């Protein structure tokens, strides 16, 4: 299947990290979603019911960033991917990338990201 929904840069402020100061102070996180889905019906009908409501997808990601707390962004990405798969059976596969641009590392970096893919 070559149909895809991509949503980039879902922003939220969260408290994910292994260090106490990350859990206390928080930071910005960004999530990208790449969803493989059959959009044949939606491309013909022009009906939202034949696709996936993007606002629901973004809400799942933002809520996970802002209302949950994980040590690892790997867990955050996996949670988002699993939640979307559970709630949207039409999704064939999903890749969730979590960006943590202010990750506490010794070297100067513009971004640190993890991508989790679920069939």
Order of alpha helices (4+ residues) and beta strands (2+ residues): beta-alpha-beta-alpha-alpha-alpha-beta-beta
